[in-house]
């Protein structure tokens, strides 16, 4: 039986509920190489991945992370990440306010 998709585990590890609107341009979360390895260990039990190497599965996990706007880093300080998430939330709120202002100007 297959486990949930890689994106599910990545979002849980990054502490986010959804991926980026513009992957490649926007970073919505961060995970460490240890997270990548742990997710790869879980996914290596899937039937379709049992014949693949851990290196291959880890690279696939990293590719999925990039495709949903999650940055893979070697180490991650908890306080630094908390500040990253707060800054991200503030940017999203600012973008929302700007969109609302633009829609009011169009009327």
Phi and psi restraints in degrees (range 20) as a CNS / XPLOR table:
assign (resid 1 and name C) (resid 2 and name N)
       (resid 2 and name CA) (resid 2 and name C) 1.0 -79.4 20.0 2
assign (resid 2 and name N) (resid 2 and name CA)
       (resid 2 and name C) (resid 3 and name N) 1.0 150.3 20.0 2
assign (resid 2 and name C) (resid 3 and name N)
       (resid 3 and name CA) (resid 3 and name C) 1.0 -85.2 20.0 2
assign (resid 3 and name N) (resid 3 and name CA)
       (resid 3 and name C) (resid 4 and name N) 1.0 172.8 20.0 2
assign (resid 3 and name C) (resid 4 and name N)
       (resid 4 and name CA) (resid 4 and name C) 1.0 -58.5 20.0 2
assign (resid 4 and name N) (resid 4 and name CA)
       (resid 4 and name C) (resid 5 and name N) 1.0 163.5 20.0 2
assign (resid 4 and name C) (resid 5 and name N)
       (resid 5 and name CA) (resid 5 and name C) 1.0 -65.2 20.0 2
assign (resid 5 and name N) (resid 5 and name CA)
       (resid 5 and name C) (resid 6 and name N) 1.0 158.8 20.0 2
assign (resid 5 and name C) (resid 6 and name N)
       (resid 6 and name CA) (resid 6 and name C) 1.0 -56.4 20.0 2
assign (resid 6 and name N) (resid 6 and name CA)
       (resid 6 and name C) (resid 7 and name N) 1.0 -39.6 20.0 2
assign (resid 6 and name C) (resid 7 and name N)
       (resid 7 and name CA) (resid 7 and name C) 1.0 -59.2 20.0 2
assign (resid 7 and name N) (resid 7 and name CA)
       (resid 7 and name C) (resid 8 and name N) 1.0 -33.8 20.0 2
assign (resid 7 and name C) (resid 8 and name N)
       (resid 8 and name CA) (resid 8 and name C) 1.0 -60.9 20.0 2
assign (resid 8 and name N) (resid 8 and name CA)
       (resid 8 and name C) (resid 9 and name N) 1.0 -49.1 20.0 2
assign (resid 8 and name C) (resid 9 and name N)
       (resid 9 and name CA) (resid 9 and name C) 1.0 -66.9 20.0 2
assign (resid 9 and name N) (resid 9 and name CA)
       (resid 9 and name C) (resid 10 and name N) 1.0 -39.5 20.0 2
assign (resid 9 and name C) (resid 10 and name N)
       (resid 10 and name CA) (resid 10 and name C) 1.0 -63.7 20.0 2
assign (resid 10 and name N) (resid 10 and name CA)
       (resid 10 and name C) (resid 11 and name N) 1.0 -45.1 20.0 2
assign (resid 10 and name C) (resid 11 and name N)
       (resid 11 and name CA) (resid 11 and name C) 1.0 -64.3 20.0 2
assign (resid 11 and name N) (resid 11 and name CA)
       (resid 11 and name C) (resid 12 and name N) 1.0 -38.9 20.0 2
assign (resid 11 and name C) (resid 12 and name N)
       (resid 12 and name CA) (resid 12 and name C) 1.0 -65.0 20.0 2
assign (resid 12 and name N) (resid 12 and name CA)
       (resid 12 and name C) (resid 13 and name N) 1.0 -43.6 20.0 2
assign (resid 12 and name C) (resid 13 and name N)
       (resid 13 and name CA) (resid 13 and name C) 1.0 -65.7 20.0 2
assign (resid 13 and name N) (resid 13 and name CA)
       (resid 13 and name C) (resid 14 and name N) 1.0 -35.6 20.0 2
assign (resid 13 and name C) (resid 14 and name N)
       (resid 14 and name CA) (resid 14 and name C) 1.0 -82.6 20.0 2
assign (resid 14 and name N) (resid 14 and name CA)
       (resid 14 and name C) (resid 15 and name N) 1.0 -13.2 20.0 2
assign (resid 14 and name C) (resid 15 and name N)
       (resid 15 and name CA) (resid 15 and name C) 1.0 73.6 20.0 2
assign (resid 15 and name N) (resid 15 and name CA)
       (resid 15 and name C) (resid 16 and name N) 1.0 34.2 20.0 2
assign (resid 15 and name C) (resid 16 and name N)
       (resid 16 and name CA) (resid 16 and name C) 1.0 -122.2 20.0 2
assign (resid 16 and name N) (resid 16 and name CA)
       (resid 16 and name C) (resid 17 and name N) 1.0 161.0 20.0 2
assign (resid 16 and name C) (resid 17 and name N)
       (resid 17 and name CA) (resid 17 and name C) 1.0 -101.3 20.0 2
assign (resid 17 and name N) (resid 17 and name CA)
       (resid 17 and name C) (resid 18 and name N) 1.0 -21.3 20.0 2
assign (resid 17 and name C) (resid 18 and name N)
       (resid 18 and name CA) (resid 18 and name C) 1.0 -150.4 20.0 2
assign (resid 18 and name N) (resid 18 and name CA)
       (resid 18 and name C) (resid 19 and name N) 1.0 161.7 20.0 2
assign (resid 18 and name C) (resid 19 and name N)
       (resid 19 and name CA) (resid 19 and name C) 1.0 -78.6 20.0 2
assign (resid 19 and name N) (resid 19 and name CA)
       (resid 19 and name C) (resid 20 and name N) 1.0 -176.9 20.0 2
assign (resid 19 and name C) (resid 20 and name N)
       (resid 20 and name CA) (resid 20 and name C) 1.0 -74.8 20.0 2
assign (resid 20 and name N) (resid 20 and name CA)
       (resid 20 and name C) (resid 21 and name N) 1.0 149.0 20.0 2
assign (resid 20 and name C) (resid 21 and name N)
       (resid 21 and name CA) (resid 21 and name C) 1.0 -73.2 20.0 2
assign (resid 21 and name N) (resid 21 and name CA)
       (resid 21 and name C) (resid 22 and name N) 1.0 -32.1 20.0 2
assign (resid 21 and name C) (resid 22 and name N)
       (resid 22 and name CA) (resid 22 and name C) 1.0 -128.9 20.0 2
assign (resid 22 and name N) (resid 22 and name CA)
       (resid 22 and name C) (resid 23 and name N) 1.0 76.1 20.0 2
assign (resid 22 and name C) (resid 23 and name N)
       (resid 23 and name CA) (resid 23 and name C) 1.0 -57.6 20.0 2
assign (resid 23 and name N) (resid 23 and name CA)
       (resid 23 and name C) (resid 24 and name N) 1.0 142.3 20.0 2
assign (resid 23 and name C) (resid 24 and name N)
       (resid 24 and name CA) (resid 24 and name C) 1.0 95.1 20.0 2
assign (resid 24 and name N) (resid 24 and name CA)
       (resid 24 and name C) (resid 25 and name N) 1.0 -29.2 20.0 2
assign (resid 24 and name C) (resid 25 and name N)
       (resid 25 and name CA) (resid 25 and name C) 1.0 -108.7 20.0 2
assign (resid 25 and name N) (resid 25 and name CA)
       (resid 25 and name C) (resid 26 and name N) 1.0 -25.2 20.0 2
assign (resid 25 and name C) (resid 26 and name N)
       (resid 26 and name CA) (resid 26 and name C) 1.0 -125.0 20.0 2
assign (resid 26 and name N) (resid 26 and name CA)
       (resid 26 and name C) (resid 27 and name N) 1.0 133.1 20.0 2
assign (resid 26 and name C) (resid 27 and name N)
       (resid 27 and name CA) (resid 27 and name C) 1.0 -109.1 20.0 2
assign (resid 27 and name N) (resid 27 and name CA)
       (resid 27 and name C) (resid 28 and name N) 1.0 119.5 20.0 2
assign (resid 27 and name C) (resid 28 and name N)
       (resid 28 and name CA) (resid 28 and name C) 1.0 -106.1 20.0 2
assign (resid 28 and name N) (resid 28 and name CA)
       (resid 28 and name C) (resid 29 and name N) 1.0 -6.3 20.0 2
assign (resid 28 and name C) (resid 29 and name N)
       (resid 29 and name CA) (resid 29 and name C) 1.0 -169.9 20.0 2
assign (resid 29 and name N) (resid 29 and name CA)
       (resid 29 and name C) (resid 30 and name N) 1.0 169.6 20.0 2
assign (resid 29 and name C) (resid 30 and name N)
       (resid 30 and name CA) (resid 30 and name C) 1.0 -136.6 20.0 2
assign (resid 30 and name N) (resid 30 and name CA)
       (resid 30 and name C) (resid 31 and name N) 1.0 144.8 20.0 2
assign (resid 30 and name C) (resid 31 and name N)
       (resid 31 and name CA) (resid 31 and name C) 1.0 -135.0 20.0 2
assign (resid 31 and name N) (resid 31 and name CA)
       (resid 31 and name C) (resid 32 and name N) 1.0 158.9 20.0 2
assign (resid 31 and name C) (resid 32 and name N)
       (resid 32 and name CA) (resid 32 and name C) 1.0 -95.3 20.0 2
assign (resid 32 and name N) (resid 32 and name CA)
       (resid 32 and name C) (resid 33 and name N) 1.0 168.0 20.0 2
assign (resid 32 and name C) (resid 33 and name N)
       (resid 33 and name CA) (resid 33 and name C) 1.0 -61.2 20.0 2
assign (resid 33 and name N) (resid 33 and name CA)
       (resid 33 and name C) (resid 34 and name N) 1.0 -30.8 20.0 2
assign (resid 33 and name C) (resid 34 and name N)
       (resid 34 and name CA) (resid 34 and name C) 1.0 -63.9 20.0 2
assign (resid 34 and name N) (resid 34 and name CA)
       (resid 34 and name C) (resid 35 and name N) 1.0 -41.3 20.0 2
assign (resid 34 and name C) (resid 35 and name N)
       (resid 35 and name CA) (resid 35 and name C) 1.0 -59.1 20.0 2
assign (resid 35 and name N) (resid 35 and name CA)
       (resid 35 and name C) (resid 36 and name N) 1.0 -45.9 20.0 2
assign (resid 35 and name C) (resid 36 and name N)
       (resid 36 and name CA) (resid 36 and name C) 1.0 -57.2 20.0 2
assign (resid 36 and name N) (resid 36 and name CA)
       (resid 36 and name C) (resid 37 and name N) 1.0 -47.0 20.0 2
assign (resid 36 and name C) (resid 37 and name N)
       (resid 37 and name CA) (resid 37 and name C) 1.0 -63.5 20.0 2
assign (resid 37 and name N) (resid 37 and name CA)
       (resid 37 and name C) (resid 38 and name N) 1.0 -43.2 20.0 2
assign (resid 37 and name C) (resid 38 and name N)
       (resid 38 and name CA) (resid 38 and name C) 1.0 -64.5 20.0 2
assign (resid 38 and name N) (resid 38 and name CA)
       (resid 38 and name C) (resid 39 and name N) 1.0 -40.5 20.0 2
assign (resid 38 and name C) (resid 39 and name N)
       (resid 39 and name CA) (resid 39 and name C) 1.0 -65.2 20.0 2
assign (resid 39 and name N) (resid 39 and name CA)
       (resid 39 and name C) (resid 40 and name N) 1.0 -41.7 20.0 2
assign (resid 39 and name C) (resid 40 and name N)
       (resid 40 and name CA) (resid 40 and name C) 1.0 -62.3 20.0 2
assign (resid 40 and name N) (resid 40 and name CA)
       (resid 40 and name C) (resid 41 and name N) 1.0 -38.5 20.0 2
assign (resid 40 and name C) (resid 41 and name N)
       (resid 41 and name CA) (resid 41 and name C) 1.0 -61.5 20.0 2
assign (resid 41 and name N) (resid 41 and name CA)
       (resid 41 and name C) (resid 42 and name N) 1.0 -43.0 20.0 2
assign (resid 41 and name C) (resid 42 and name N)
       (resid 42 and name CA) (resid 42 and name C) 1.0 -64.0 20.0 2
assign (resid 42 and name N) (resid 42 and name CA)
       (resid 42 and name C) (resid 43 and name N) 1.0 -47.8 20.0 2
assign (resid 42 and name C) (resid 43 and name N)
       (resid 43 and name CA) (resid 43 and name C) 1.0 -70.4 20.0 2
assign (resid 43 and name N) (resid 43 and name CA)
       (resid 43 and name C) (resid 44 and name N) 1.0 -21.6 20.0 2
assign (resid 43 and name C) (resid 44 and name N)
       (resid 44 and name CA) (resid 44 and name C) 1.0 -65.2 20.0 2
assign (resid 44 and name N) (resid 44 and name CA)
       (resid 44 and name C) (resid 45 and name N) 1.0 -15.3 20.0 2
assign (resid 44 and name C) (resid 45 and name N)
       (resid 45 and name CA) (resid 45 and name C) 1.0 -82.3 20.0 2
assign (resid 45 and name N) (resid 45 and name CA)
       (resid 45 and name C) (resid 46 and name N) 1.0 -13.7 20.0 2
assign (resid 45 and name C) (resid 46 and name N)
       (resid 46 and name CA) (resid 46 and name C) 1.0 -62.4 20.0 2
assign (resid 46 and name N) (resid 46 and name CA)
       (resid 46 and name C) (resid 47 and name N) 1.0 142.7 20.0 2
assign (resid 46 and name C) (resid 47 and name N)
       (resid 47 and name CA) (resid 47 and name C) 1.0 -55.8 20.0 2
assign (resid 47 and name N) (resid 47 and name CA)
       (resid 47 and name C) (resid 48 and name N) 1.0 -43.1 20.0 2
assign (resid 47 and name C) (resid 48 and name N)
       (resid 48 and name CA) (resid 48 and name C) 1.0 -75.3 20.0 2
assign (resid 48 and name N) (resid 48 and name CA)
       (resid 48 and name C) (resid 49 and name N) 1.0 -8.1 20.0 2
assign (resid 48 and name C) (resid 49 and name N)
       (resid 49 and name CA) (resid 49 and name C) 1.0 -114.6 20.0 2
assign (resid 49 and name N) (resid 49 and name CA)
       (resid 49 and name C) (resid 50 and name N) 1.0 1.2 20.0 2
assign (resid 49 and name C) (resid 50 and name N)
       (resid 50 and name CA) (resid 50 and name C) 1.0 -63.1 20.0 2
assign (resid 50 and name N) (resid 50 and name CA)
       (resid 50 and name C) (resid 51 and name N) 1.0 -27.3 20.0 2
assign (resid 50 and name C) (resid 51 and name N)
       (resid 51 and name CA) (resid 51 and name C) 1.0 -91.7 20.0 2
assign (resid 51 and name N) (resid 51 and name CA)
       (resid 51 and name C) (resid 52 and name N) 1.0 -0.6 20.0 2
assign (resid 51 and name C) (resid 52 and name N)
       (resid 52 and name CA) (resid 52 and name C) 1.0 -91.5 20.0 2
assign (resid 52 and name N) (resid 52 and name CA)
       (resid 52 and name C) (resid 53 and name N) 1.0 153.8 20.0 2
assign (resid 52 and name C) (resid 53 and name N)
       (resid 53 and name CA) (resid 53 and name C) 1.0 -78.0 20.0 2
assign (resid 53 and name N) (resid 53 and name CA)
       (resid 53 and name C) (resid 54 and name N) 1.0 159.3 20.0 2
assign (resid 53 and name C) (resid 54 and name N)
       (resid 54 and name CA) (resid 54 and name C) 1.0 -62.9 20.0 2
assign (resid 54 and name N) (resid 54 and name CA)
       (resid 54 and name C) (resid 55 and name N) 1.0 -36.1 20.0 2
assign (resid 54 and name C) (resid 55 and name N)
       (resid 55 and name CA) (resid 55 and name C) 1.0 -58.4 20.0 2
assign (resid 55 and name N) (resid 55 and name CA)
       (resid 55 and name C) (resid 56 and name N) 1.0 -47.0 20.0 2
assign (resid 55 and name C) (resid 56 and name N)
       (resid 56 and name CA) (resid 56 and name C) 1.0 -61.5 20.0 2
assign (resid 56 and name N) (resid 56 and name CA)
       (resid 56 and name C) (resid 57 and name N) 1.0 -46.2 20.0 2
assign (resid 56 and name C) (resid 57 and name N)
       (resid 57 and name CA) (resid 57 and name C) 1.0 -66.4 20.0 2
assign (resid 57 and name N) (resid 57 and name CA)
       (resid 57 and name C) (resid 58 and name N) 1.0 -41.1 20.0 2
assign (resid 57 and name C) (resid 58 and name N)
       (resid 58 and name CA) (resid 58 and name C) 1.0 -61.8 20.0 2
assign (resid 58 and name N) (resid 58 and name CA)
       (resid 58 and name C) (resid 59 and name N) 1.0 -42.1 20.0 2
assign (resid 58 and name C) (resid 59 and name N)
       (resid 59 and name CA) (resid 59 and name C) 1.0 -64.5 20.0 2
assign (resid 59 and name N) (resid 59 and name CA)
       (resid 59 and name C) (resid 60 and name N) 1.0 -36.5 20.0 2
assign (resid 59 and name C) (resid 60 and name N)
       (resid 60 and name CA) (resid 60 and name C) 1.0 -66.0 20.0 2
assign (resid 60 and name N) (resid 60 and name CA)
       (resid 60 and name C) (resid 61 and name N) 1.0 -40.0 20.0 2
assign (resid 60 and name C) (resid 61 and name N)
       (resid 61 and name CA) (resid 61 and name C) 1.0 -63.6 20.0 2
assign (resid 61 and name N) (resid 61 and name CA)
       (resid 61 and name C) (resid 62 and name N) 1.0 -43.3 20.0 2
assign (resid 61 and name C) (resid 62 and name N)
       (resid 62 and name CA) (resid 62 and name C) 1.0 -62.7 20.0 2
assign (resid 62 and name N) (resid 62 and name CA)
       (resid 62 and name C) (resid 63 and name N) 1.0 -41.4 20.0 2
assign (resid 62 and name C) (resid 63 and name N)
       (resid 63 and name CA) (resid 63 and name C) 1.0 -62.1 20.0 2
assign (resid 63 and name N) (resid 63 and name CA)
       (resid 63 and name C) (resid 64 and name N) 1.0 -41.2 20.0 2
assign (resid 63 and name C) (resid 64 and name N)
       (resid 64 and name CA) (resid 64 and name C) 1.0 -65.0 20.0 2
assign (resid 64 and name N) (resid 64 and name CA)
       (resid 64 and name C) (resid 65 and name N) 1.0 -41.3 20.0 2
assign (resid 64 and name C) (resid 65 and name N)
       (resid 65 and name CA) (resid 65 and name C) 1.0 -57.6 20.0 2
assign (resid 65 and name N) (resid 65 and name CA)
       (resid 65 and name C) (resid 66 and name N) 1.0 -48.1 20.0 2
assign (resid 65 and name C) (resid 66 and name N)
       (resid 66 and name CA) (resid 66 and name C) 1.0 -61.0 20.0 2
assign (resid 66 and name N) (resid 66 and name CA)
       (resid 66 and name C) (resid 67 and name N) 1.0 -39.1 20.0 2
assign (resid 66 and name C) (resid 67 and name N)
       (resid 67 and name CA) (resid 67 and name C) 1.0 -70.2 20.0 2
assign (resid 67 and name N) (resid 67 and name CA)
       (resid 67 and name C) (resid 68 and name N) 1.0 -16.4 20.0 2
assign (resid 67 and name C) (resid 68 and name N)
       (resid 68 and name CA) (resid 68 and name C) 1.0 -113.0 20.0 2
assign (resid 68 and name N) (resid 68 and name CA)
       (resid 68 and name C) (resid 69 and name N) 1.0 9.7 20.0 2
assign (resid 68 and name C) (resid 69 and name N)
       (resid 69 and name CA) (resid 69 and name C) 1.0 85.4 20.0 2
assign (resid 69 and name N) (resid 69 and name CA)
       (resid 69 and name C) (resid 70 and name N) 1.0 26.0 20.0 2
assign (resid 69 and name C) (resid 70 and name N)
       (resid 70 and name CA) (resid 70 and name C) 1.0 -107.5 20.0 2
assign (resid 70 and name N) (resid 70 and name CA)
       (resid 70 and name C) (resid 71 and name N) 1.0 128.0 20.0 2
assign (resid 70 and name C) (resid 71 and name N)
       (resid 71 and name CA) (resid 71 and name C) 1.0 -89.5 20.0 2
assign (resid 71 and name N) (resid 71 and name CA)
       (resid 71 and name C) (resid 72 and name N) 1.0 136.2 20.0 2
assign (resid 71 and name C) (resid 72 and name N)
       (resid 72 and name CA) (resid 72 and name C) 1.0 -99.2 20.0 2
assign (resid 72 and name N) (resid 72 and name CA)
       (resid 72 and name C) (resid 73 and name N) 1.0 124.8 20.0 2
assign (resid 72 and name C) (resid 73 and name N)
       (resid 73 and name CA) (resid 73 and name C) 1.0 -125.2 20.0 2
assign (resid 73 and name N) (resid 73 and name CA)
       (resid 73 and name C) (resid 74 and name N) 1.0 161.1 20.0 2
assign (resid 73 and name C) (resid 74 and name N)
       (resid 74 and name CA) (resid 74 and name C) 1.0 -70.6 20.0 2
assign (resid 74 and name N) (resid 74 and name CA)
       (resid 74 and name C) (resid 75 and name N) 1.0 -48.8 20.0 2
assign (resid 74 and name C) (resid 75 and name N)
       (resid 75 and name CA) (resid 75 and name C) 1.0 -133.7 20.0 2
assign (resid 75 and name N) (resid 75 and name CA)
       (resid 75 and name C) (resid 76 and name N) 1.0 158.7 20.0 2
assign (resid 75 and name C) (resid 76 and name N)
       (resid 76 and name CA) (resid 76 and name C) 1.0 -144.5 20.0 2
assign (resid 76 and name N) (resid 76 and name CA)
       (resid 76 and name C) (resid 77 and name N) 1.0 116.1 20.0 2
assign (resid 76 and name C) (resid 77 and name N)
       (resid 77 and name CA) (resid 77 and name C) 1.0 -79.3 20.0 2
assign (resid 77 and name N) (resid 77 and name CA)
       (resid 77 and name C) (resid 78 and name N) 1.0 132.2 20.0 2
assign (resid 77 and name C) (resid 78 and name N)
       (resid 78 and name CA) (resid 78 and name C) 1.0 -60.5 20.0 2
assign (resid 78 and name N) (resid 78 and name CA)
       (resid 78 and name C) (resid 79 and name N) 1.0 -43.3 20.0 2
assign (resid 78 and name C) (resid 79 and name N)
       (resid 79 and name CA) (resid 79 and name C) 1.0 -67.0 20.0 2
assign (resid 79 and name N) (resid 79 and name CA)
       (resid 79 and name C) (resid 80 and name N) 1.0 -41.2 20.0 2
assign (resid 79 and name C) (resid 80 and name N)
       (resid 80 and name CA) (resid 80 and name C) 1.0 -62.0 20.0 2
assign (resid 80 and name N) (resid 80 and name CA)
       (resid 80 and name C) (resid 81 and name N) 1.0 -41.1 20.0 2
assign (resid 80 and name C) (resid 81 and name N)
       (resid 81 and name CA) (resid 81 and name C) 1.0 -68.8 20.0 2
assign (resid 81 and name N) (resid 81 and name CA)
       (resid 81 and name C) (resid 82 and name N) 1.0 -39.0 20.0 2
assign (resid 81 and name C) (resid 82 and name N)
       (resid 82 and name CA) (resid 82 and name C) 1.0 -59.0 20.0 2
assign (resid 82 and name N) (resid 82 and name CA)
       (resid 82 and name C) (resid 83 and name N) 1.0 -43.7 20.0 2
assign (resid 82 and name C) (resid 83 and name N)
       (resid 83 and name CA) (resid 83 and name C) 1.0 -65.0 20.0 2
assign (resid 83 and name N) (resid 83 and name CA)
       (resid 83 and name C) (resid 84 and name N) 1.0 -39.3 20.0 2
assign (resid 83 and name C) (resid 84 and name N)
       (resid 84 and name CA) (resid 84 and name C) 1.0 -58.0 20.0 2
assign (resid 84 and name N) (resid 84 and name CA)
       (resid 84 and name C) (resid 85 and name N) 1.0 -47.1 20.0 2
assign (resid 84 and name C) (resid 85 and name N)
       (resid 85 and name CA) (resid 85 and name C) 1.0 -65.5 20.0 2
assign (resid 85 and name N) (resid 85 and name CA)
       (resid 85 and name C) (resid 86 and name N) 1.0 -38.2 20.0 2
assign (resid 85 and name C) (resid 86 and name N)
       (resid 86 and name CA) (resid 86 and name C) 1.0 -64.8 20.0 2
assign (resid 86 and name N) (resid 86 and name CA)
       (resid 86 and name C) (resid 87 and name N) 1.0 -44.0 20.0 2
assign (resid 86 and name C) (resid 87 and name N)
       (resid 87 and name CA) (resid 87 and name C) 1.0 -62.2 20.0 2
assign (resid 87 and name N) (resid 87 and name CA)
       (resid 87 and name C) (resid 88 and name N) 1.0 -41.0 20.0 2
assign (resid 87 and name C) (resid 88 and name N)
       (resid 88 and name CA) (resid 88 and name C) 1.0 -62.0 20.0 2
assign (resid 88 and name N) (resid 88 and name CA)
       (resid 88 and name C) (resid 89 and name N) 1.0 -43.7 20.0 2
assign (resid 88 and name C) (resid 89 and name N)
       (resid 89 and name CA) (resid 89 and name C) 1.0 -63.2 20.0 2
assign (resid 89 and name N) (resid 89 and name CA)
       (resid 89 and name C) (resid 90 and name N) 1.0 -40.4 20.0 2
assign (resid 89 and name C) (resid 90 and name N)
       (resid 90 and name CA) (resid 90 and name C) 1.0 -64.5 20.0 2
assign (resid 90 and name N) (resid 90 and name CA)
       (resid 90 and name C) (resid 91 and name N) 1.0 -41.8 20.0 2
assign (resid 90 and name C) (resid 91 and name N)
       (resid 91 and name CA) (resid 91 and name C) 1.0 -62.7 20.0 2
assign (resid 91 and name N) (resid 91 and name CA)
       (resid 91 and name C) (resid 92 and name N) 1.0 -42.2 20.0 2
assign (resid 91 and name C) (resid 92 and name N)
       (resid 92 and name CA) (resid 92 and name C) 1.0 -63.3 20.0 2
assign (resid 92 and name N) (resid 92 and name CA)
       (resid 92 and name C) (resid 93 and name N) 1.0 -41.2 20.0 2
assign (resid 92 and name C) (resid 93 and name N)
       (resid 93 and name CA) (resid 93 and name C) 1.0 -64.7 20.0 2
assign (resid 93 and name N) (resid 93 and name CA)
       (resid 93 and name C) (resid 94 and name N) 1.0 -41.4 20.0 2
assign (resid 93 and name C) (resid 94 and name N)
       (resid 94 and name CA) (resid 94 and name C) 1.0 -63.1 20.0 2
assign (resid 94 and name N) (resid 94 and name CA)
       (resid 94 and name C) (resid 95 and name N) 1.0 -43.2 20.0 2
assign (resid 94 and name C) (resid 95 and name N)
       (resid 95 and name CA) (resid 95 and name C) 1.0 -62.1 20.0 2
assign (resid 95 and name N) (resid 95 and name CA)
       (resid 95 and name C) (resid 96 and name N) 1.0 -39.7 20.0 2
assign (resid 95 and name C) (resid 96 and name N)
       (resid 96 and name CA) (resid 96 and name C) 1.0 -63.2 20.0 2
assign (resid 96 and name N) (resid 96 and name CA)
       (resid 96 and name C) (resid 97 and name N) 1.0 -43.7 20.0 2
assign (resid 96 and name C) (resid 97 and name N)
       (resid 97 and name CA) (resid 97 and name C) 1.0 -64.6 20.0 2
assign (resid 97 and name N) (resid 97 and name CA)
       (resid 97 and name C) (resid 98 and name N) 1.0 -39.6 20.0 2
assign (resid 97 and name C) (resid 98 and name N)
       (resid 98 and name CA) (resid 98 and name C) 1.0 -64.7 20.0 2
assign (resid 98 and name N) (resid 98 and name CA)
       (resid 98 and name C) (resid 99 and name N) 1.0 -40.6 20.0 2
assign (resid 98 and name C) (resid 99 and name N)
       (resid 99 and name CA) (resid 99 and name C) 1.0 -63.4 20.0 2
assign (resid 99 and name N) (resid 99 and name CA)
       (resid 99 and name C) (resid 100 and name N) 1.0 -42.4 20.0 2
assign (resid 99 and name C) (resid 100 and name N)
       (resid 100 and name CA) (resid 100 and name C) 1.0 -63.3 20.0 2
assign (resid 100 and name N) (resid 100 and name CA)
       (resid 100 and name C) (resid 101 and name N) 1.0 -41.3 20.0 2
assign (resid 100 and name C) (resid 101 and name N)
       (resid 101 and name CA) (resid 101 and name C) 1.0 -64.1 20.0 2
assign (resid 101 and name N) (resid 101 and name CA)
       (resid 101 and name C) (resid 102 and name N) 1.0 -41.5 20.0 2
assign (resid 101 and name C) (resid 102 and name N)
       (resid 102 and name CA) (resid 102 and name C) 1.0 -65.2 20.0 2
assign (resid 102 and name N) (resid 102 and name CA)
       (resid 102 and name C) (resid 103 and name N) 1.0 -39.0 20.0 2
assign (resid 102 and name C) (resid 103 and name N)
       (resid 103 and name CA) (resid 103 and name C) 1.0 -68.1 20.0 2
assign (resid 103 and name N) (resid 103 and name CA)
       (resid 103 and name C) (resid 104 and name N) 1.0 -33.3 20.0 2
assign (resid 103 and name C) (resid 104 and name N)
       (resid 104 and name CA) (resid 104 and name C) 1.0 -69.6 20.0 2
assign (resid 104 and name N) (resid 104 and name CA)
       (resid 104 and name C) (resid 105 and name N) 1.0 -35.6 20.0 2
assign (resid 104 and name C) (resid 105 and name N)
       (resid 105 and name CA) (resid 105 and name C) 1.0 -68.7 20.0 2
assign (resid 105 and name N) (resid 105 and name CA)
       (resid 105 and name C) (resid 106 and name N) 1.0 -29.9 20.0 2
assign (resid 105 and name C) (resid 106 and name N)
       (resid 106 and name CA) (resid 106 and name C) 1.0 -72.9 20.0 2
assign (resid 106 and name N) (resid 106 and name CA)
       (resid 106 and name C) (resid 107 and name N) 1.0 -20.8 20.0 2
